[in-house]
Amino acid sequence: MITEHKKEKNGRILDGVVVSDKMTKTVVVEILHLKQHPKYKKYFKVTRRYKTHDPESRYHVGDKVIIQETRPISKDKRWIVVSKAD
């Protein structure tokens, strides 16, 4: 679950793991990011969960996926699944 931050013309691209696929055409993807404490210099995990558009319901819990930022699709969805990560 290494986070990959790239800036593309069409929006940011991240990689994460699908943690829920119970909604229609939507999967929840969890992104893991390591952050360093400013004083103690110890690294700790920070996770973020994004509701992501999956129109064909191809991805299921445990799949590693690449997501891309896009226009708002619904109230909470601003990401779309691009492909499966290797």
Sequence and secondary structure as in RCSB ss.txt:
>XXXX:A:sequence
MITEHKKEKNGRILDGVVVSDKMTKTVVVEILHLKQHPKYKKYFKVTRRYKTHDPESRYHVGDKVIIQETRPISK
DKRWIVVSKAD
>XXXX:A:secstr
     EEETTEEEEEEEEEE  STTEEEEEEEEEEE TTT  EEEEEEEEEEE TT    TT EEEEEE S  SS
S  EEEEEE  
